[in-house]
Amino acid sequence: MARKRVIEPPSIKSWEDANEALRQIAEATLAISDIEGEMNKQILGAKKAAEEQSKPYKDRVANLERELKEFVTENRGDMGKAKSKTLTFGEVSFRLSTAISLPRAKDKIEEIVRRLKARKMMDCIVVKEEVSKEALKKYGEDVVTAVGATWKQGDVFGYELNLARLEQIKSGQ
């Protein structure tokens, strides 16, 4: 048997129907808010309970990590020239780590960039170019299409719910 497509005619045929649809949307929105609010309360409660249950373990791990670091640092000589030592339940090691910190002041950053450019170290400079749609929109349709972008205009449907009015009606005011 061939598939048949069922086309459902729109149920909104008058302004009263439109108003009724908005009422139903508002009621559903309020119900969703209530359900999600309850869910968030339950999630917060579960997170809090998990935090309380895991706190002693987290504290113990932090304390042991600190003590392990102190011990291995004090007894680094026992490792010889090796940078790591394998134990039954894991490995302890020292690795050479390099970090670069940059000043926060904008003028100092600009000076660093200038010096990098003078040394032709362009791979050390990040330049991110993007098109600002909002700025481009100000130039009008002709310029937008001239640069290769597409200008689209049209009425976009939207609606606003009067949730306060629905709650007033439900409470009998």
N, C-alpha and C positions, 0 to 999 in steps of 0.2 A: 504494500500500500504506500502511496506517495505521501510525503510529509505535507501537512497543511499549516499555513501560517495564520494564526488567529490575531486579528487586529482589534484591539479593544478601543472603542470610542472614548474620547475624553469625558469624564464624569462632571466636569465643571462647565456649566452652561449659562450661569447667571452670576451676578455680583453676590447674591446670597450664597451660592455654591462656593464662590471664591472666599467669602468671609468664613464659611464653615470649614473650608480646607485650612485656612490660616489658624482657626481655633484648634483643629485637630493637630496641626503641626506644633502649635504652642503647647498643647497638653502632652504630646509625645516628647517634646523637648524638656518639659519639666520632669516627666517620668524618667527620662534618660539621665538628667542631672541628679535626681534622687538616687538612682541605681549606682551611678558612677561615684557619687559622694560616699555612699555606703561602702562601695568597693575600696575606695581610697582609705577610708577609716580602717577597714580590715587589713589592707596592705601595710599601713603605718603600724598597726598593732603587731602584725607578724614581723615586721622589720625590727621593731623595738624589742620584741621577745627574742629574736635571733641575736640581736646585739648584746642583750643581757646574758644570754647563754654562752656566747662565744667570747665575751670579755675576759674571763679568766684565762682562756687558752691564748688569746692574743697577747695579753700581758705576759704570760709565761714565755711565749715565743720571743717577744721583744727582749725580755730579760736574758734568755738563753743566747740570743744573737749577740747581745752586748758582751756577755761573759765569754762567748766563743771567740769573738773578735779580739778581746783583750788577751785571752790565753794564747791564741795563735800568734798574735803580734809579739808577745813576750817570748815565745818559744820558736820564733822564726828560724833561729840558728839550727834547730834540729832538722829542718827541711833541707839543709845543705844548699846547693846551687839551684835546686828545683823550686819552681814557683808555686807548686801545688803538692798536696799530700792526700792520697786516697785512703779513706778509712772505711770501715765496714758499712756504715750507714750514710756515706756521702763523701764529699771531697771539700777540702778547704784550699784556698788559693789566693795569690796576690797577682793582680794584673795591672799593667801600666795603663793608666787612664789619662787622657789629655782632654782638657776642657778650655774653652775660650770664653771669656766674658767681655761683653761690650758695655761701654758707658751708656747711661740712659739719656743723657742730654743730647738733644737733636743736633746742636752745633758740633759736638764732638763726633757724632756719627757721620755728619757731613764731611768733617775733616778726614776721617778714616776713609770714606768713599773717595774723596779727592786724592788721597795718597795712593789708594789702590789703583785709581785710574792713571796716575802719574807713572806707576810701575807697570802699567798695562796688564793688571791682574783682573781683567773683566770677568773671569769665571767666578770671582769671589763676590760679585755684586749681583743682587737679585733685582730684576726690574719686571714688574707685572703690569702689562698693558691690557686694559679692558675697555669696552665701549660702554659709555654711560647712556642708557636708553632715555632716561629722563632729560639729560642735557640735549641729546640729539633730537628729541621730540620738539624742543623749543624752536628749532630751525625750520620747521614746516615740512610739508609733504615733498616739495620739489627737491630740497637738499637731501632729505632722507633717501629718496629713490636714486638721486644722482650718485650717492656714495655706495649704493648697492644694498641698502636695507629695504625692508618692505613696510609700507605705511598701511595700517589697517584701522578703520574706524567703524564703529557700529554700536547700536544700543544694546546694552547688556542688562538682562532681567535680574532683578533682585527683590527681596522682600524683607521687611522688618516685623518682628513679632511684638505685640503688646502684652508681654507676660504679666505685667502688673494688673492690667485690666482683667485678664483671665482669672488671676488669683482673687481679685475683688468679686467677680461674679461667683466663683466657687465658694467664697466665704459668705455670700449672701448680702453683699453691700450694694 
